[in-house]
Amino acid sequence: MGCPDDRWYLRHRSLVVDLAICLKTVSTFPSGSGAR
């Protein structure tokens, strides 16, 4: 019962990393309000 947990953790980690990158990018670009 540790396989699904591991997968969830990995998926969550991926999301967190993505969010961190997005935040870093926004921090680098002060006028990144309409970067998307």
VENDA-V477061 format. One record per pair of residues at least 12 apart in sequence whose ideal C-beta (glycine too) atoms are under 6 Angstrom apart, sorted by the first residue. I is the first residue (numbers start at 1). J is the second residue. Records with the same first field share a line. If there is no record, write none. Layout:
I: J + J
This chain:
none
